């Protein structure tokens, strides 16, 4: 059985059929950009949308983080420029506003003075809820808890075969499968396998009224991100560990204690658990490449593109990724230089 898309392009009579694998922030942001440009988009997600790294993050738009590689600078700046419009578009479609939580970051430099950076943050959970509502208001078809069994590539596009026996024809496929890229690509042609999960444990604590917190505090080893607006207002996120632990998302009290101690070295009142009690804890899986840079660009077969491996910068880079991937799908020069992010820079598994 072939699943049929219903959208059409009034100018040509037929829209470009795009299938995006992965309904995390990167996949859905790209889907929205392509749909706005007239593409007929289907997003296939093996689990639930925005349920992994997209909502596990702290939400820093850390374009000026000194720990970031220089090759990320132009793409990061493009994303910062695009963010207000990205959020406005989501609000237009969903009716849900996603406010910026903070406007500045105090960056603690090793052996030097702290720097105050003009850097915003958002609450990824607020973004996820609004983005999903926006997606559902469009012609984008979202298939959750759906697994791909194979992809057949031909001279006139590809056919995505699903485990339930149905199939979807596509002119273009975009792989946005995050930490699961290697696992997904075992049966998909032309997708690099060099993406592995990097576990990050985090916690959220209550901010005492006597110590209001209005900006991010960050060192090389820890960050504290306050929530000013929305249901998490009056709390702060503390993170995060960096672990090579496969797909394990177990949270360990000893690791959370270590994070709290690092946070207390920057803000002493965060140390006592009775003064800043824990609200919740969790672990996310960041998609990491060997050089910790994203994969953005064409795959090994015509009509296949890759948008994954954003590591710690998925929230920051989502609007720019959506724009450059839509440019590539349309055959246009991308809005930023992607030479450092070629998906073909790593060997695939034999």
KOLMIKOL-297938 format. One line per field, with one value per residue: residue in one letter; z, y, x of N, C-alpha, C, O in turn. Coordinates in pm, whole numbers, plus 50000, padded with zeros to 5 digits. Layout:
resn = a,...
nZ = Z,...
nY = Y,...
nX = X,...
caZ = Z,...
caY = Y,...
caX = X,...
cZ = Z,...
cY = Y,...
cX = X,...
oZ = Z,...
oY = Y,...
oX = X,...
//
This chain:
resn = x,x,x,x,x,x,x,x,x,x,x,x,x,x,x,x,x,x,x,x,x,x,x,x,x,x,x,x,x,x,x,x,x,x,x,x,x,x,x,x,x,x,x,x,x,x,x,x,x,x,x,x,x,x,x,x,x,x,x,x,x,x,x,x,x,x,x,x,x,x,x,x,x,x,x,x,x,x,x,x,x,x,x,x,x,x,x,x,x,x,x,x,x,x,x,x,x,x,x,x,x,x,x,x,x,x,x,x,x,x,x,x,x,x,x,x,x,x,x,x,x,x,x,x,x,x,x,x,x,x,x,x,x,x,x,x,x,x,x,x,x,x,x,x,x,x,x,x,x,x,x,x,x,x,x,x,x,x,x,x,x,x,x,x,x,x,x,x,x,x,x,x,x,x,x,x,x,x,x,x,x,x,x,x,x,x,x,x,x,x,x,x,x,x,x,x,x,x,x,x,x,x,x,x,x,x,x,x,x,x,x,x,x,x,x,x,x,x,x,x,x,x,x,x,x,x,x,x,x,x,x,x,x,x,x,x,x,x,x,x,x,x,x,x,x,x,x,x,x,x,x,x,x,x,x,x,x,x,x,x,x,x,x,x,x,x,x,x,x,x,x,x,x,x,x,x,x,x,x,x,x,x,x,x,x,x,x,x,x,x,x,x,x,x,x,x,x,x,x,x,x,x,x,x,x,x,x,x,x,x,x,x,x,x,x,x,x,x,x,x,x,x,x,x,x,x,x,x,x,x,x,x,x,x,x,x,x,x,x,x,x,x,x,x,x,x,x,x,x,x
nZ = 50000,49911,50067,50024,49958,49995,49936,49698,49460,49349,49145,48984,48974,49102,49408,49562,49697,50014,50250,50586,50815,51147,51419,51592,51723,51515,51288,51277,51265,51018,50857,50883,50764,50499,50429,50440,50216,50018,49984,49996,50279,50473,50791,50962,51256,51488,51755,51987,51902,51954,52193,52292,52287,52227,52423,52647,52678,52801,52683,52608,52390,52273,52109,52147,52312,52444,52429,52200,51869,51621,51359,51382,51406,51199,51118,51363,51412,51201,51287,51528,51427,51290,51485,51624,51416,51361,51601,51596,51371,51459,51667,51522,51390,51593,51800,52040,52250,52267,52494,52532,52786,52932,52893,52909,52971,53219,53179,53305,53299,53274,53510,53479,53447,53479,53199,53064,52849,52573,52538,52471,52620,52600,52700,52632,52653,52640,52380,52237,52279,52155,51894,51808,51810,51613,51386,51361,51274,51010,50667,50694,50731,51004,51120,51387,51616,51418,51209,50978,50731,50505,50241,49909,49642,49335,48987,48968,49218,49556,49747,50048,50262,50500,50818,50851,50607,50426,50198,50105,49857,49757,49652,49777,50060,50397,50648,50982,51233,51473,51776,51714,51462,51367,51432,51290,51031,50956,50771,50569,50267,50208,50433,50666,50940,51159,51414,51752,52072,52336,52666,52892,53213,53410,53626,53793,54000,54277,54300,54564,54694,54810,54666,54379,54035,53726,53498,53288,53426,53359,53325,53200,53286,53396,53390,53481,53435,53451,53481,53386,53286,53241,53314,53458,53594,53842,53894,53824,53580,53609,53467,53275,53274,53070,52900,52769,52728,52579,52502,52749,52994,53263,53576,53820,54163,54273,54061,54018,54258,54218,54007,54140,54325,54155,54051,54285,54328,54163,54230,54545,54714,54586,54671,54928,54969,55100,55072,54797,54675,54495,54206,53986,53793,53510,53212,52899,52551,52354,52007,51875,51664,51544,51536,51672,51536,51345,51094,50789,50487,50151,50101,50004,49787,49518,49596,49866,50191,50482,50820,51107,51419,51594,51848,52133,52051,51936,51998,51969,51692,51537,51379,51177,51065,50955,50751,50584,50507,50371,50162,50031,49957,49770,49577,49589,49662,49992,50282,50453,50486,50443,50433,50633,50746,50601,50536,50431,50526,50700,50712,50614,50783,50708
nY = 49881,50217,50520,50823,51161,51475,51741,52001,52191,52495,52639,52467,52241,52014,51939,51916,51606,51535,51336,51325,51179,51137,51314,51509,51829,51933,51789,51860,52140,52171,52048,52229,52460,52369,52306,52560,52660,52535,52260,51916,51749,51470,51344,51099,50922,50713,50690,50901,51238,51489,51388,51321,51435,51691,51797,51756,51934,52235,52479,52701,52961,52953,53103,53248,53101,53030,52777,52667,52549,52729,52698,52678,52929,53107,52969,52957,53230,53291,53141,53268,53514,53430,53335,53500,53533,53265,53183,53355,53261,53005,53078,53210,52994,52816,52959,52982,53136,53151,53251,53433,53329,53428,53697,53743,53602,53497,53426,53222,53235,53023,53077,53351,53666,53685,53697,53895,53799,53882,53692,53480,53261,52984,52793,52465,52285,52440,52534,52293,52209,52418,52408,52153,52182,52376,52235,52046,52205,52249,52129,51928,51588,51382,51098,50907,50668,50488,50272,50241,50003,49967,50146,50220,50324,50499,50604,50803,50913,50802,50520,50476,50219,50092,49924,49823,49740,49931,50202,50497,50731,50940,51240,51347,51270,51339,51285,51303,51192,51210,51100,50840,50781,50598,50348,50358,50376,50128,49988,50167,50324,50493,50663,50823,50662,50764,50871,50898,50837,51076,51086,51300,51401,51586,51835,52001,52276,52443,52792,52998,53257,53463,53483,53583,53489,53587,53557,53344,53137,53020,52790,52614,52362,52343,52457,52695,52755,52974,52964,53190,53254,53104,52762,52656,52864,53028,52831,52659,52515,52281,52165,51989,51637,51467,51184,50872,50643,50477,50410,50444,50598,50633,50796,50911,50959,51037,51161,51378,51511,51586,51771,51966,52053,52168,52375,52520,52622,52839,52977,53008,52962,52762,52524,52399,52156,52199,52467,52518,52322,52009,51967,51801,51543,51421,51250,51308,51231,51326,51379,51290,51351,51234,51464,51641,51819,51918,51715,51824,51831,51689,51341,51018,50938,51057,51298,51247,51370,51488,51576,51600,51513,51732,51761,51940,52161,52166,52303,52570,52571,52504,52681,52780,52542,52443,52630,52609,52342,52333,52503,52343,52121,52244,52293,52521,52753,52719,52916,52952,52874,52541,52374,52266,52082,51857,51556,51351,51345,51154,50806,50550,50267,49941
nX = 50084,50062,50124,49965,50045,49871,49919,49977,50165,50072,50188,50339,50192,50266,50405,50729,50804,50900,51060,51126,51334,51304,51180,51276,51386,51548,51461,51184,51192,51317,51126,50913,51020,51059,50795,50681,50800,50667,50692,50586,50559,50654,50705,50880,50887,51039,50973,50822,50749,50995,51094,51341,51667,51585,51412,51557,51756,51928,51875,52029,52124,52391,52586,52817,52976,53288,53391,53300,53370,53557,53470,53198,53099,52986,52753,52623,52577,52405,52187,52118,52035,51812,51643,51437,51241,51188,51065,50845,50706,50634,50464,50262,50144,50074,49963,50086,50311,50665,50876,51188,51399,51620,51859,52129,52458,52681,53001,53242,53579,53862,54105,54082,53900,53538,53316,53058,52814,52608,52362,52098,51847,51618,51328,51339,51125,50895,50934,50918,50649,50507,50611,50533,50256,50239,50332,50128,49926,49966,50009,50189,50265,50280,50420,50424,50576,50658,50828,51098,51163,51319,51490,51445,51627,51602,51616,51432,51380,51306,51184,51030,51008,50789,50758,50504,50426,50343,50429,50615,50659,50929,51081,51296,51497,51556,51780,51745,51808,51942,52093,52044,52136,52335,52224,51983,52078,52168,52021,51984,52065,52369,52401,52605,52773,52892,52798,52740,52583,52608,52587,52412,52365,52133,51985,51712,51655,51494,51478,51558,51346,51489,51718,51715,51757,51870,52019,52220,52471,52791,53057,53345,53285,53030,52687,52436,52108,51856,51497,51265,51015,50692,50578,50795,50905,51102,51281,51594,51805,52063,52355,52602,52661,52907,52914,53022,52815,52660,52322,52219,52022,52019,52001,52227,52269,52514,52644,52477,52516,52778,52746,52597,52787,52979,52823,52781,53030,53030,52796,52737,52505,52364,52461,52367,52119,51881,51839,51828,51633,51610,51411,51363,51527,51716,51833,51983,52053,52304,52371,52671,52948,53273,53440,53289,53130,52843,52671,52588,52442,52464,52400,52532,52389,52187,51941,51937,51987,52159,52113,52232,52402,52444,52535,52602,52464,52212,51966,52044,52123,51903,51718,51894,51987,51751,51706,51938,51925,51682,51750,51944,51789,51625,51808,51962,52233,52354,52260,52469,52817,52892,53105,53269,53108,53043,52869,53013,53268,53358,53442,53212,53067,53188
caZ = 50000,49904,50135,49928,50010,49930,49904,49563,49434,49247,49034,48896,48973,49186,49506,49591,49808,50102,50370,50688,50917,51276,51459,51694,51688,51384,51184,51266,51216,50873,50795,50879,50663,50368,50403,50410,50080,49924,49973,50057,50375,50567,50893,51020,51386,51545,51886,51997,51858,52049,52321,52331,52317,52205,52546,52757,52678,52889,52603,52586,52251,52312,51992,52190,52407,52402,52407,52066,51765,51535,51237,51409,51430,51099,51126,51488,51396,51117,51367,51621,51348,51247,51596,51647,51312,51382,51709,51552,51281,51542,51738,51425,51357,51712,51899,52165,52251,52331,52532,52573,52933,52981,52790,52926,53031,53285,53140,53393,53225,53357,53547,53438,53492,53414,53090,53047,52708,52533,52491,52521,52639,52594,52765,52523,52666,52583,52236,52183,52278,52054,51761,51771,51776,51483,51284,51345,51209,50870,50585,50722,50786,51107,51152,51507,51645,51285,51177,50838,50711,50397,50145,49775,49563,49191,48904,48982,49358,49648,49810,50188,50300,50642,50871,50841,50470,50340,50144,50072,49752,49792,49568,49866,50197,50489,50768,51100,51334,51597,51836,51660,51321,51336,51441,51180,50900,50925,50653,50479,50180,50194,50551,50750,51065,51262,51516,51871,52180,52452,52774,52977,53327,53448,53734,53806,54141,54312,54337,54679,54666,54860,54572,54240,53934,53602,53385,53287,53476,53288,53315,53108,53343,53446,53362,53558,53342,53520,53411,53431,53238,53214,53426,53534,53652,53980,53904,53738,53531,53630,53386,53252,53255,52933,52919,52663,52799,52489,52510,52889,53045,53408,53652,53941,54265,54292,53953,54044,54366,54157,53935,54237,54381,54054,54046,54408,54315,54095,54307,54667,54774,54519,54733,55024,54907,55165,55026,54657,54664,54362,54157,53901,53726,53390,53127,52755,52464,52249,51891,51861,51559,51595,51556,51748,51448,51282,50955,50714,50344,50067,50127,49895,49675,49475,49666,50007,50267,50622,50916,51236,51485,51646,51979,52238,51990,51858,52020,51905,51547,51467,51270,51066,51000,50872,50632,50491,50451,50270,50046,49962,49895,49654,49481,49600,49752,50129,50340,50528,50436,50507,50394,50749,50800,50501,50589,50368,50579,50777,50642,50663,50826,50598
caY = 50000,50341,50633,50934,51296,51548,51879,52027,52323,52553,52694,52361,52131,51906,51980,51823,51515,51522,51255,51352,51075,51196,51425,51595,51971,51955,51736,51935,52274,52158,52019,52353,52548,52315,52322,52702,52684,52466,52116,51822,51690,51366,51319,50966,50915,50579,50701,51018,51361,51580,51319,51285,51546,51820,51848,51731,52038,52350,52585,52817,52996,52986,53132,53308,53013,53016,52636,52627,52555,52847,52666,52689,53069,53165,52900,53000,53367,53283,53089,53373,53611,53370,53286,53572,53498,53124,53176,53422,53171,52901,53139,53233,52868,52743,53045,52967,53216,53094,53368,53417,53321,53516,53780,53751,53489,53526,53319,53217,53193,52956,53161,53489,53728,53644,53782,53899,53784,53906,53559,53444,53120,52950,52668,52370,52219,52534,52532,52165,52208,52512,52360,52039,52238,52443,52131,51982,52299,52260,52010,51828,51462,51334,50956,50869,50524,50426,50228,50218,49873,49979,50255,50181,50442,50479,50720,50904,50931,50689,50466,50444,50104,50089,49788,49775,49699,50045,50270,50639,50776,51067,51298,51380,51217,51408,51205,51388,51090,51239,50999,50707,50775,50474,50236,50371,50364,49991,49939,50278,50350,50620,50749,50801,50594,50819,50948,50817,50914,51123,51104,51416,51407,51722,51849,52132,52308,52558,52911,53063,53396,53556,53486,53579,53461,53639,53532,53216,53131,52906,52768,52504,52234,52341,52575,52716,52826,53000,52974,53314,53259,52976,52670,52627,52988,53014,52719,52669,52389,52264,52054,51853,51545,51423,51044,50773,50535,50418,50466,50443,50728,50623,50911,50868,51064,51085,51254,51501,51579,51649,51889,52068,52108,52258,52494,52597,52694,52964,53043,52926,52920,52643,52404,52328,52103,52254,52603,52508,52180,51952,51950,51682,51512,51341,51236,51313,51172,51418,51312,51338,51302,51227,51597,51717,51914,51853,51671,51897,51830,51579,51208,50953,50914,51173,51316,51215,51473,51453,51687,51533,51531,51868,51747,52026,52285,52144,52411,52689,52565,52457,52766,52784,52411,52435,52714,52558,52215,52365,52554,52231,52042,52320,52309,52655,52766,52735,53049,52955,52783,52411,52289,52195,51992,51757,51422,51255,51361,51036,50680,50471,50131,49846
caX = 50000,50138,50062,49962,50038,49764,49953,50024,50221,49985,50266,50388,50098,50315,50505,50837,50776,51015,51045,51227,51343,51337,51094,51332,51380,51610,51372,51059,51222,51341,50996,50835,51080,51029,50652,50660,50848,50579,50716,50492,50652,50617,50808,50866,50954,51031,50911,50737,50815,51060,51098,51478,51757,51519,51354,51649,51859,51909,51814,52117,52156,52529,52669,52943,53045,53429,53424,53256,53473,53549,53396,53055,53062,52896,52625,52562,52529,52287,52077,52078,51960,51686,51562,51311,51146,51153,50967,50721,50635,50573,50352,50155,50078,50029,49899,50160,50432,50784,50955,51326,51404,51725,51919,52274,52529,52807,53092,53358,53696,53963,54218,54063,53775,53414,53270,52913,52783,52468,52326,51966,51812,51477,51290,51312,50994,50800,50954,50869,50503,50459,50650,50449,50125,50254,50342,49997,49834,50005,49987,50293,50215,50370,50397,50498,50587,50660,50964,51135,51228,51419,51472,51485,51660,51597,51651,51328,51347,51320,51064,51053,50926,50763,50745,50366,50403,50313,50546,50600,50750,50989,51186,51407,51496,51646,51805,51761,51781,52012,52181,52010,52175,52406,52129,51888,52141,52209,51950,51958,52179,52437,52403,52723,52744,52979,52727,52721,52520,52686,52491,52424,52274,52100,51888,51648,51640,51413,51554,51494,51306,51591,51832,51666,51859,51814,52107,52290,52608,52850,53201,53374,53244,52893,52606,52313,52019,51729,51369,51201,50877,50628,50551,50916,50957,51146,51374,51712,51860,52206,52404,52555,52772,52935,52950,53006,52745,52562,52188,52177,51977,52007,52049,52295,52272,52651,52675,52402,52586,52895,52700,52560,52911,53037,52739,52802,53157,52998,52689,52744,52379,52312,52517,52280,51997,51762,51821,51789,51594,51595,51275,51364,51654,51698,51951,51958,52155,52346,52430,52809,53036,53410,53499,53189,53064,52727,52671,52486,52472,52417,52450,52605,52299,52109,51816,51949,52056,52182,52114,52242,52531,52456,52600,52547,52417,52091,51871,52102,52140,51784,51669,51990,51986,51630,51724,52039,51880,51581,51824,52005,51682,51578,51917,52017,52349,52305,52275,52595,52919,52877,53219,53322,53006,53005,52844,53103,53404,53391,53412,53099,53103,53194
cZ = 50000,49973,50047,50003,49931,49889,49762,49554,49319,49127,48935,48886,49060,49279,49515,49712,49889,50221,50464,50791,51047,51306,51586,51648,51549,51273,51167,51221,51066,50800,50780,50773,50522,50333,50370,50269,49976,49908,50041,50148,50460,50663,50957,51146,51448,51683,51888,51960,51976,52188,52370,52362,52309,52332,52668,52774,52774,52814,52584,52436,52252,52193,52030,52291,52361,52381,52270,51966,51672,51410,51257,51409,51329,51105,51253,51476,51306,51199,51466,51548,51312,51363,51620,51543,51322,51490,51672,51462,51360,51616,51644,51400,51478,51807,52033,52156,52323,52368,52550,52726,52992,52863,52797,52991,53096,53262,53226,53317,53319,53384,53511,53487,53419,53308,53086,52897,52683,52460,52554,52551,52627,52675,52653,52533,52615,52431,52174,52174,52168,51914,51717,51735,51641,51369,51257,51280,51060,50794,50609,50785,50882,51146,51270,51529,51516,51249,51027,50827,50603,50316,50012,49692,49415,49117,48919,49127,49438,49696,49951,50227,50452,50689,50864,50699,50376,50291,50112,49966,49786,49684,49649,50001,50278,50615,50884,51224,51459,51646,51781,51513,51286,51334,51324,51047,50867,50800,50555,50399,50204,50314,50634,50885,51183,51355,51633,51980,52287,52561,52853,53087,53370,53564,53731,53953,54158,54353,54455,54647,54711,54767,54428,54141,53798,53481,53400,53348,53418,53299,53215,53156,53384,53398,53452,53475,53411,53426,53471,53400,53221,53335,53510,53599,53800,54003,53813,53702,53555,53548,53342,53241,53106,52944,52792,52727,52711,52503,52652,52932,53196,53474,53784,54039,54283,54183,53971,54158,54313,54080,54032,54297,54283,54044,54167,54406,54244,54175,54437,54724,54703,54584,54828,54959,54974,55123,54880,54629,54520,54328,54072,53848,53608,53317,52982,52679,52351,52130,51860,51743,51613,51617,51625,51668,51379,51141,50884,50567,50274,50111,50005,49773,49643,49551,49812,50076,50414,50706,51056,51300,51547,51787,52082,52182,51909,51875,51950,51754,51470,51357,51151,50991,50908,50743,50534,50430,50346,50145,49964,49889,49768,49550,49481,49681,49894,50186,50426,50466,50514,50483,50512,50799,50703,50566,50537,50422,50663,50695,50700,50705,50706,50616
cY = 50124,50452,50756,51066,51375,51689,51891,52169,52384,52606,52587,52244,52015,51959,51875,51738,51494,51435,51289,51241,51138,51318,51490,51740,51997,51908,51819,52079,52273,52131,52147,52449,52499,52329,52467,52738,52604,52318,52037,51731,51584,51346,51184,50958,50778,50578,50813,51142,51436,51519,51289,51411,51681,51880,51821,51844,52151,52469,52709,52838,53049,53008,53185,53223,52995,52872,52587,52637,52673,52820,52672,52834,53121,53100,52941,53140,53371,53238,53194,53479,53559,53340,53366,53539,53355,53112,53244,53331,53059,52957,53164,53105,52802,52827,53043,53047,53142,53211,53334,53423,53418,53590,53785,53624,53540,53406,53327,53157,53131,53051,53306,53544,53668,53746,53780,53902,53817,53782,53517,53295,53106,52824,52568,52301,52311,52534,52406,52164,52299,52463,52244,52086,52307,52342,52071,52076,52313,52133,51901,51704,51406,51192,50918,50719,50443,50393,50203,50084,49880,50104,50208,50307,50408,50605,50833,50919,50802,50642,50424,50334,50101,49946,49734,49734,49812,50110,50415,50673,50915,51111,51317,51316,51296,51324,51299,51303,51102,51129,50860,50691,50643,50355,50238,50336,50223,49939,50051,50310,50488,50710,50721,50743,50658,50916,50855,50901,50953,51162,51231,51413,51552,51720,51988,52155,52430,52674,52978,53208,53498,53571,53479,53563,53496,53619,53396,53234,53006,52907,52655,52373,52228,52465,52575,52806,52851,53001,53093,53314,53118,52887,52637,52752,52968,52896,52745,52530,52390,52145,52079,51765,51518,51282,50964,50649,50467,50488,50460,50584,50723,50747,50861,50984,51121,51185,51386,51580,51650,51775,52002,52134,52204,52387,52583,52671,52828,53046,52963,52881,52803,52514,52332,52284,52157,52398,52609,52363,52134,51933,51824,51660,51422,51329,51238,51254,51269,51341,51371,51273,51298,51364,51693,51831,51844,51803,51740,51896,51708,51448,51149,50925,51040,51179,51281,51321,51434,51579,51626,51568,51668,51873,51839,52151,52269,52256,52537,52684,52526,52550,52771,52652,52398,52512,52652,52425,52238,52421,52438,52146,52111,52341,52447,52654,52789,52872,53061,52853,52651,52319,52210,52085,51882,51620,51318,51266,51243,50912,50615,50334,50038,49737
cX = 50088,50060,50075,49962,49935,49803,50005,50076,50142,50061,50309,50292,50141,50424,50614,50799,50903,50977,51159,51221,51390,51253,51144,51323,51437,51516,51247,51083,51246,51211,50914,50888,51048,50882,50618,50705,50770,50601,50604,50573,50585,50734,50778,50950,50931,50966,50809,50816,50875,51075,51239,51559,51687,51460,51442,51749,51827,51850,51899,52140,52299,52620,52806,53019,53190,53471,53380,53372,53449,53466,53245,53006,52961,52757,52550,52504,52405,52167,52027,51995,51822,51592,51433,51203,51098,51047,50837,50640,50566,50452,50234,50075,50013,49945,49968,50290,50544,50874,51102,51329,51504,51787,52071,52328,52656,52898,53217,53475,53798,54079,54204,53931,53655,53374,53118,52881,52636,52419,52194,51955,51662,51453,51257,51177,50883,50810,50895,50718,50448,50491,50562,50308,50129,50256,50204,49896,49861,49969,50091,50230,50320,50330,50484,50489,50582,50805,50981,51204,51336,51389,51527,51506,51659,51632,51551,51284,51362,51185,51102,50955,50912,50737,50604,50328,50367,50442,50512,50703,50802,51086,51313,51387,51597,51658,51835,51736,51868,52102,52158,52052,52241,52312,52032,51953,52190,52141,51917,52082,52237,52441,52527,52685,52816,52907,52700,52655,52621,52586,52519,52321,52255,52002,51828,51619,51552,51504,51486,51460,51409,51710,51781,51782,51802,51905,52174,52429,52672,53001,53223,53313,53097,52819,52483,52224,51885,51611,51293,51052,50822,50617,50673,50976,50990,51237,51494,51760,52011,52252,52547,52679,52792,52991,52932,52947,52642,52428,52132,52138,51952,52067,52108,52306,52412,52690,52601,52466,52710,52858,52664,52685,52978,52957,52762,52935,53137,52897,52675,52611,52312,52362,52424,52149,51872,51736,51776,51751,51577,51447,51264,51504,51626,51832,51907,52075,52186,52402,52567,52879,53179,53475,53403,53127,52946,52756,52555,52523,52417,52479,52518,52518,52221,51976,51819,52035,52060,52185,52114,52376,52551,52516,52533,52478,52289,51989,51919,52090,52014,51736,51764,51994,51866,51647,51822,51996,51772,51647,51881,51900,51632,51687,51979,52146,52300,52339,52401,52690,52913,52997,53275,53229,52964,52981,52943,53246,53450,53363,53289,53147,53100,53091
oZ = 50082,49941,50001,50101,49813,49815,49711,49631,49207,49018,48814,48799,49089,49234,49480,49817,49838,50285,50425,50847,51055,51230,51677,51547,51473,51175,51054,51147,50994,50691,50675,50700,50435,50219,50282,50209,49858,49825,50132,50100,50513,50619,51002,51143,51460,51724,51803,51984,52083,52288,52479,52453,52377,52347,52779,52875,52823,52875,52546,52364,52236,52179,51955,52350,52250,52321,52227,51978,51648,51361,51160,51412,51369,51097,51251,51523,51333,51183,51485,51601,51304,51341,51636,51579,51296,51473,51711,51475,51330,51626,51682,51391,51465,51884,52131,52064,52426,52282,52580,52786,53093,52748,52701,53056,53036,53318,53222,53275,53430,53291,53511,53560,53311,53325,53102,52828,52764,52338,52676,52514,52642,52714,52586,52431,52552,52361,52070,52072,52097,51824,51602,51641,51564,51268,51142,51234,50990,50848,50550,50879,50844,51197,51254,51469,51506,51257,50959,50906,50610,50321,50003,49675,49374,49178,48886,49155,49392,49688,49970,50225,50524,50610,50871,50672,50255,50338,50095,49983,49837,49633,49597,50052,50235,50681,50886,51309,51542,51568,51799,51447,51185,51244,51265,50961,50761,50730,50467,50454,50218,50301,50670,50938,51296,51373,51616,51981,52324,52547,52878,53060,53366,53597,53675,54023,54067,54432,54447,54579,54655,54785,54361,54162,53757,53370,53510,53324,53426,53283,53154,53076,53404,53368,53493,53447,53427,53308,53589,53476,53190,53447,53625,53654,53873,54117,53736,53784,53524,53558,53372,53204,53025,52991,52716,52774,52761,52515,52672,52909,53249,53433,53853,54002,54305,54210,53942,54153,54356,54087,54008,54318,54323,54030,54156,54475,54261,54187,54438,54778,54753,54555,54810,54901,54912,55136,54843,54566,54434,54412,54085,53856,53605,53357,52945,52734,52262,52151,51824,51724,51719,51708,51636,51726,51357,51079,50917,50528,50329,50152,49913,49666,49732,49567,49878,50027,50462,50671,51116,51244,51552,51838,52115,52259,51822,51776,51880,51693,51347,51246,51037,50869,50796,50636,50415,50315,50243,50033,49842,49775,49670,49445,49383,49762,49915,50143,50467,50401,50636,50511,50494,50884,50722,50643,50593,50369,50696,50616,50820,50667,50614,50532
oY = 50135,50476,50788,51083,51347,51754,51799,52256,52334,52616,52613,52158,51926,52017,51759,51792,51441,51458,51283,51212,51188,51415,51522,51769,52075,51979,51846,52134,52362,52185,52169,52511,52579,52360,52493,52834,52606,52255,52087,51645,51603,51332,51158,50984,50732,50477,50819,51149,51446,51590,51235,51486,51776,52002,51858,51850,52162,52551,52814,52744,53168,52939,53169,53269,52948,52846,52478,52724,52713,52910,52671,52860,53176,53170,52958,53167,53447,53291,53208,53527,53636,53321,53305,53520,53326,53039,53198,53325,53024,52890,53143,53109,52739,52774,53096,53027,53078,53264,53219,53512,53484,53551,53826,53549,53618,53299,53426,53041,53179,53099,53380,53477,53610,53866,53674,53997,53782,53768,53520,53215,53203,52756,52585,52262,52265,52534,52413,52123,52262,52474,52238,52035,52299,52360,52048,52030,52382,52041,51793,51714,51385,51169,50898,50651,50344,50478,50151,50053,49806,50160,50161,50387,50303,50704,50947,50937,50706,50713,50346,50354,50106,49860,49613,49697,49791,50077,50450,50645,50999,51031,51307,51307,51317,51295,51367,51337,51012,51070,50771,50597,50582,50271,50134,50274,50201,49854,50034,50322,50587,50826,50606,50771,50612,51029,50746,51023,50875,51258,51266,51421,51631,51617,52081,52068,52511,52655,53012,53276,53608,53659,53378,53618,53441,53661,53341,53335,52897,53012,52607,52282,52119,52567,52470,52920,52757,53034,53095,53368,53024,52930,52594,52746,52900,52862,52841,52438,52488,52036,52184,51811,51544,51263,50986,50561,50408,50610,50470,50679,50801,50796,50780,51093,51241,51282,51492,51703,51760,51874,52118,52255,52309,52495,52705,52772,52920,53168,52861,52770,52749,52406,52212,52365,52160,52447,52695,52290,52211,51890,51749,51749,51353,51390,51179,51231,51291,51244,51488,51151,51355,51378,51812,51927,51723,51843,51717,51953,51633,51444,51222,50893,51121,51077,51283,51357,51358,51677,51605,51644,51717,51982,51817,52239,52351,52300,52603,52783,52517,52501,52768,52649,52349,52465,52642,52397,52170,52391,52436,52106,52044,52400,52486,52563,52872,52936,53172,52758,52650,52200,52099,52005,51819,51573,51209,51202,51232,50911,50623,50291,50054,49647
oX = 50179,49943,50184,49888,49913,49729,50071,50037,50145,50005,50316,50307,50060,50522,50594,50764,51002,50875,51276,51115,51503,51253,51067,51259,51380,51495,51206,51001,51201,51188,50853,50811,51014,50848,50536,50656,50804,50534,50537,50647,50476,50848,50666,51071,50817,50909,50721,50936,50815,51070,51255,51525,51728,51460,51406,51819,51714,51781,51846,52172,52326,52721,52902,53116,53213,53575,53419,53459,53335,53398,53170,52886,52858,52656,52428,52393,52311,52057,51906,51895,51727,51472,51327,51087,50982,50949,50729,50517,50452,50349,50118,49952,49908,49865,49915,50369,50522,50943,51137,51269,51475,51769,52136,52255,52731,52876,53290,53471,53819,54144,54303,53859,53668,53395,53057,52917,52550,52433,52180,52041,51587,51548,51155,51120,50788,50709,50829,50662,50354,50408,50521,50247,50033,50189,50168,49791,49787,49908,50082,50151,50435,50220,50605,50406,50510,50893,50891,51294,51434,51280,51640,51415,51707,51674,51582,51165,51425,51085,51195,50834,51012,50699,50583,50214,50362,50551,50396,50822,50728,51164,51424,51275,51711,51558,51938,51653,51867,52177,52241,52008,52207,52318,52002,51890,52247,52198,51833,52191,52164,52480,52552,52577,52801,52951,52644,52670,52709,52511,52635,52201,52350,51944,51886,51567,51536,51597,51368,51538,51416,51794,51803,51890,51700,51869,52183,52496,52614,53065,53127,53292,53044,52882,52433,52260,51807,51622,51262,50972,50896,50644,50657,51086,50918,51268,51495,51756,52079,52195,52605,52787,52702,53103,52838,53019,52547,52421,52011,52213,51873,52172,52046,52348,52428,52761,52655,52470,52744,52930,52697,52688,53029,53014,52764,52951,53217,52910,52607,52603,52213,52310,52402,52076,51765,51624,51696,51827,51534,51368,51167,51589,51524,51931,51806,52182,52103,52475,52578,52870,53204,53556,53432,53077,52951,52855,52439,52625,52336,52595,52556,52571,52192,51908,51715,52142,51977,52251,52008,52455,52664,52544,52417,52438,52261,51930,51842,52050,52019,51713,51719,52002,51878,51606,51794,52027,51770,51604,51867,51919,51600,51661,52042,52167,52211,52435,52436,52647,52926,52989,53324,53267,52860,53065,52954,53337,53568,53269,53264,53256,53019,53081
//
